[in-house]
Amino acid sequence: MYRQEHLARVLHYVLFFIFVVIVLSLFNLQIIHYDKYNLTAENNFLRIKTIYPIRGDIYDSNFQPIVTNKPSYNLYFTPVKITNKDKITQFIT
């Protein structure tokens, strides 16, 4: 009986220690090193990658084009980062 109580107490101490280590690690990451990881996340936010299409045009039996490739562009905004809405509006239009 004493052995089970002793093992239960040791297990509680070990779990409490693990919990404290996890909480301290989270505090370190989120509070102490906030600026470092926030900057890393901000720089990782925008990725420009050009993807070239590898498909060709589709022609009918008379060699008239049915489908051709046309370039398209996507523009995304983060509303929080816009400081001058009028300037952005002029740039887009």
Disulfide bonds with the S-S distance in Angstrom:
none
